[in-house]
């Protein structure tokens, strides 16, 4: 299992450093790789021991006149080589179009980044049935090279993000099995994953890992979730 923590616009530089220190301590005796955290841009720092640090966002240039953005020059300073692309909050709140997202994807692919590529549907689409669901989800792969060797796909139904209502095993299997039948990439599930739900989620064969928001913010709680997720 792989574990990814998306801090969103939470945590500061100081609290992220403390978090990394704490989680490294919590996981000291745990045989685990593949623990990733995505702090806000102001808290980016070098990866350390058990924890790989990635970026929540990046623009498709090395540097330049792009107010508010960061690019390769800023990421290189901390040896960041992992990035989240296509998160629903950037699609829905920041208005990122599929074309814009594909530009980012192709730029970071050229730079050989590990890309966590997020897709997900709103509730009204899920309620329209399977055909509408897959039409919506597959449109989010337009312009995306799913055979890229460093892509990991994260399926995050929007209705399950931050709501406390995780998708059911059946909901997750429906999408993950379909994605597995088409792509060879690892596939993460994200959407209200908690310490209490990780045990059933890890049993789903087509789930290779989890992308966690709220339940990742406390280092001890996230370490607990990781330990539970690793138990065979
Ligand atoms: C997320 O936004 O990536 C996420 C999965 O958040 P939460 O775990 O809080 O639903």
Boltz pocket constraint, residues with backbone or C-beta under 6 A from the ligand:
constraints:
  - pocket:
      binder: B
      contacts: [[A, 6], [A, 156], [A, 160], [A, 161], [A, 162], [A, 163], [A, 164], [A, 190], [A, 191], [A, 192], [A, 193], [A, 211], [A, 212], [A, 213], [A, 214], [A, 215]]
      max_distance: 6.0
